[in-house]
Amino acid sequence: MSQITSVFKPGYKALIAYITVGYPDIEATPKIAAALADSGCDIIELGIPFSDPLADGATIQKASHTALQQGTTPQVCLDAARQLRQKTAMPLVFMTYYNPVLNFGLEAFCRSCQKAGINGLIVPDLPPEEGAELEAVTRKHDLDLIYLLAPTSTGERIANVAARSRGFIYLVSLTGVTGARDTLPSELESFVVKVRQKAKQPLCVGFGVSNQEQAKRVAAIADGVIVGSRLIQLIEEDATLASLKSFVSGLREALD
């Protein structure tokens, strides 16, 4: 059992938080991560900023742009992860696009991730049909490669991801990009049921979750809730992180 998988205990709902490394600045990243851990998060997704984040909405695009302007490279993200690992045993996952990994070198990147204490990778623009090489390297370095499924995923794609995703499966709640939303799709429940019929891994839902009621709805059908854009907004609105802590604590209470 991997460190990520061990989070998903029977009856317990995991809270997964996304932050962009280097936003609003690199010095803030460990403080934000500590606040998330103290407020009840179970896994932290560390976003490696990229110039063409095709799966991300305006909020995370802006955060990535700011981080890139301040010189946040994949190596800076690895250094930040290493520092975080010294302070927490919580699973850490890199959310990245394939281009930075390819540019770094698959073997070198995964080896560096393992040394830094990273437990898994989420690569939204890597379809499972093209993931065999990265799968092999991540397994070699004890990293869980986590695949995504969307409501539009075919039965064949669902079966493929169910056979290959490790740690958990990331269910995109809707078609489109990330971003806080007032409502989640009415077909969310049927989508989760459809995947559950073929997958044995924990199922975690992200994209659009931005309040306690939405988190409760997701928790009723899935094993984990992923929140990102709303957290970035709160970090921007309140540099003291008090609003972030209050919001995350509220989500934890809702899931419990």
Backbone hydrogen bonds, N-H to C=O, Kabsch-Sander energy under -0.5 kcal/mol:
donor,donor_aa,acceptor,acceptor_aa,energy
6,S,2,S,-1.9
7,V,4,I,-1.6
8,F,5,T,-1.4
9,K,7,V,-1.5
12,Y,9,K,-2.2
14,A,12,Y,-0.6
14,A,223,D,-2.5
16,I,14,A,-0.6
16,I,225,V,-3.1
17,A,43,I,-2.3
18,Y,227,V,-2.6
19,I,45,E,-2.4
21,V,19,I,-0.6
21,V,47,G,-2.3
23,Y,20,T,-1.8
28,A,25,D,-1.1
29,T,25,D,-0.8
29,T,26,I,-0.5
31,K,27,E,-0.5
32,I,28,A,-2.7
33,A,29,T,-2.5
34,A,30,P,-2.2
35,A,31,K,-2.0
36,L,32,I,-2.2
37,A,33,A,-2.4
38,D,34,A,-2.5
39,S,35,A,-1.2
40,G,37,A,-1.0
41,C,36,L,-2.2
42,D,15,L,-3.3
43,I,15,L,-1.3
44,I,91,P,-2.0
45,E,17,A,-3.6
45,E,43,I,-0.5
46,L,44,I,-0.6
46,L,93,V,-3.6
47,G,19,I,-3.6
47,G,45,E,-0.7
48,I,95,M,-2.6
54,L,52,D,-1.8
56,D,53,P,-1.7
61,Q,57,G,-2.4
62,K,58,A,-2.4
63,A,59,T,-1.8
64,S,60,I,-2.8
65,H,61,Q,-2.5
66,T,62,K,-2.3
67,A,63,A,-2.4
68,L,64,S,-2.7
69,Q,65,H,-2.2
70,Q,66,T,-1.2
71,G,68,L,-1.9
72,T,67,A,-2.1
73,T,71,G,-1.0
77,C,73,T,-2.2
78,L,74,P,-2.2
79,D,75,Q,-2.4
80,A,76,V,-2.3
81,A,77,C,-2.4
82,R,78,L,-2.2
83,Q,79,D,-1.9
84,L,80,A,-2.2
85,R,81,A,-2.7
86,Q,82,R,-1.1
87,K,84,L,-1.9
88,T,84,L,-1.3
93,V,44,I,-2.6
94,F,120,G,-2.4
95,M,46,L,-2.2
96,T,94,F,-0.6
96,T,122,I,-2.7
101,V,97,Y,-1.0
102,L,98,Y,-2.8
103,N,99,N,-2.8
104,F,100,P,-1.9
105,G,101,V,-1.9
109,F,105,G,-3.2
110,C,106,L,-2.5
111,R,107,E,-2.4
112,S,108,A,-2.2
113,C,109,F,-2.5
114,Q,110,C,-2.3
115,K,111,R,-2.1
116,A,112,S,-1.9
117,G,113,C,-0.8
117,G,114,Q,-0.9
118,I,113,C,-2.6
119,N,92,L,-3.3
120,G,92,L,-1.0
121,L,144,D,-2.8
122,I,94,F,-2.8
123,V,146,I,-0.7
126,L,123,V,-2.1
130,E,127,P,-2.0
131,G,128,P,-1.4
135,E,131,G,-2.8
136,A,132,A,-2.2
137,V,133,E,-1.8
138,T,134,L,-2.8
139,R,135,E,-2.4
140,K,136,A,-1.7
141,H,137,V,-1.3
142,D,139,R,-1.6
143,L,138,T,-2.8
144,D,119,N,-2.4
145,L,143,L,-0.6
146,I,121,L,-2.9
146,I,144,D,-0.8
147,Y,145,L,-0.6
149,L,170,Y,-2.4
153,S,150,A,-2.4
158,I,154,T,-2.5
159,A,155,G,-2.2
160,N,156,E,-2.1
161,V,157,R,-2.7
162,A,158,I,-2.6
163,A,159,A,-1.3
164,R,160,N,-0.8
164,R,161,V,-0.9
165,S,161,V,-3.2
166,R,145,L,-2.1
168,F,166,R,-1.4
169,I,202,P,-2.5
170,Y,147,Y,-2.4
171,L,169,I,-0.7
171,L,204,C,-3.7
172,V,149,L,-3.3
172,V,170,Y,-0.7
173,S,171,L,-0.6
173,S,206,G,-2.6
178,T,55,A,-2.0
181,R,208,G,-1.4
188,L,185,P,-1.4
191,F,187,E,-2.0
192,V,188,L,-2.3
193,V,189,E,-2.3
194,K,190,S,-2.1
195,V,191,F,-1.9
196,R,192,V,-2.8
197,Q,193,V,-1.4
198,K,195,V,-1.8
199,A,195,V,-2.0
204,C,169,I,-2.6
205,V,224,G,-2.2
206,G,171,L,-2.3
215,A,211,N,-2.0
216,K,212,Q,-2.6
217,R,213,E,-2.1
218,V,214,Q,-2.4
219,A,215,A,-2.7
220,A,216,K,-1.4
221,I,218,V,-1.6
222,A,218,V,-2.7
223,D,203,L,-2.8
224,G,203,L,-1.2
225,V,14,A,-2.7
226,I,205,V,-2.9
227,V,16,I,-2.5
231,L,228,G,-0.5
232,I,228,G,-2.0
233,Q,229,S,-2.3
234,L,230,R,-2.0
235,I,231,L,-2.2
236,E,232,I,-2.1
237,E,233,Q,-2.2
238,D,234,L,-2.1
241,L,238,D,-1.7
245,K,241,L,-2.5
246,S,242,A,-2.3
247,F,243,S,-2.4
248,V,244,L,-2.6
249,S,245,K,-2.5
250,G,246,S,-1.9
251,L,247,F,-2.0
252,R,248,V,-2.5
253,E,249,S,-2.2
254,A,250,G,-2.1
255,L,251,L,-2.4
256,D,252,R,-1.9
